[in-house]
Amino acid sequence: MEIFHLRYFVAVAENLSFSRAARQLHMATSPLSQRVRDLERELDQRLFDRDSHHVALTRAGAALLPVAKDILSRFDDIPWQLRRALGPERRAAYVGVVPALHPRLRERLVQLEGRCAEDFDVKRWPGNSGNLLSAVQRGDLAMALLHLPVHAEGIEVLELLREPLGALLPAAEFGSRSSVSLSELRDHTYVTSAPGTLPTYFDQLKVRLKAAGIHKETTLNIGDYASVREIVANGSIFAITLLGSGNSGGGSTEGTSRGYGNEASVVLPFRDFSPALPTGLVWRRDRAEPEGDLHGLVSEAKEVFSPPVDPS
């Protein structure tokens, strides 16, 4: 049995889906299924009841899950536990930062760097929200500024701001409009960039769109948001993005840049829907406790980031 067997088992157990677990692990479904079967043979226990439509934990699988998660947690803790044991010589503190982070949050990050300069060399590490959260959990990053929601054991979350979202629409159809309703988009196709390039909040948006009668959906196989913008310009397609100032302003989501302009598309607010993308600061609770190695840094960060941020 190798550590990756347990990691694969936990991914399937938490998703109750081999396909979703495979996407999370960035691997194909077939080898993932084979590794799980290898683990079952070694343990001489069936861990999942599965058919073509459903996956469920068996009694043995349910018993193994907390044990496997505990082992993985302690295994992933090894790097930062070692740094902690070696003492204060290494004071670099990496803070994860998602692309398209609001400029005022970047300003506060600069303030944090200055306030902690004597004790910590604060460095930035880019990535998407999912990867940054995993790095915080492993101890590779001290903290991360990422898009919410975040639900992870042992992780503290400080919400910093909510940025309003709007509809990215073809200018030929909506160029003269100042707003749009969901009911007007029922015959349009909702398009998103590649899986893993959007915050998990967009999963909630899909549910809301389906409830409004928007059932046509397509996903591009690339993460370049400019490609989403180009396909929207073709007509009968829309996307959701950060709401810019003015009818022709632009916004962006994870993996994109701010303030784009494109005469073939416009970004409009919704009349009957008020989506907003939340951004927060996350860190490991145990590392911020009085005896933790990041107590001072996290205390300073909470002071710097706690005042509300106006996204306008």
C-alpha positions, 0 to 999 in steps of 0.5 A: 500500500502506498500513500497515493492509494489512500489519497485516491480512496479519499478523493472518491469517498468525498466525491462519491464519483470516480469521474469527479474524483479523477478530475480533482486528481487530474487523472483519467477515470480508468487508472483511478478505478484500478488503483482503488481496486488494488487497494481493495484487494490488498485490504481484502475489503470492498470499499465501495458499492458501485454501478453505472449510476451510483457510488456509495461507501461500504461499511469497510469504506466508511470505517477506513475514511477517517483513518485515511484522512488522518494519515494523509493529514499527518503525511502532508504536515511533514514539510511544515512540521520539519520547518517548525522543528528547525526553528525560526531561521526560515522566515519566508511566508508565502501568501497565495494569490488568485489572478484578478485579485481586487486592486484594493486587496493587493494594496492591503497585501503590500501593507501586510508585507511592510508591517511584518518585514522584521519577522517575515519575508512575505512572498506571493504565490499565484494559483487558482483557489482550489490549488491554493487551498490545498497548499494552505492545508499542506502547510506549503503556503502560510495563507491565501487570498482566494475566492469563496466559498471554502469548506475545509476542516481546520481552515479559518476564513475571513471574508473580505469583499463581494464583487458583483457579477453580471452577464457577458453578452453579445453586443449585437443583441444587447449593446443598447441595453442597461440590464438583462433578466434571467428570463431573457436568457432562456434560449441562450447557451451558458458558456464557461471556461475549462473545469478548474479555471472558475471559482467553486461559487460558479457551481452555485450559479449553475444551479440558479440558472437551471432554476430560472429555466436556463438549461443549455450549457457548454464548456470550453476545453481551454482556460483562456477567458478571452476565448469565452468572450470571443464565442459570446460575440457570435450570438445566442451565448452568454457568460457570467463575469465580474461587473465592470463600471458602465455598460461596456465595461469588463470584468473577469473571474479566476484566471483572467485579467481585469478591465478588458474591452471588446466592442463585440460584447458587453457586460450588463447587470441582472435585473432579477438576480444579484450574484456576487463573487466573494473573496477571502483570506484563509489560513490553518487554525493550528498555525495561527494559535498562540503557540503556532509558527504563524501566530504573529503573521495571522494576527497582523493580517487580520488587522490589515484585512478586517476593515470592509473593502468597497469593491466599487 
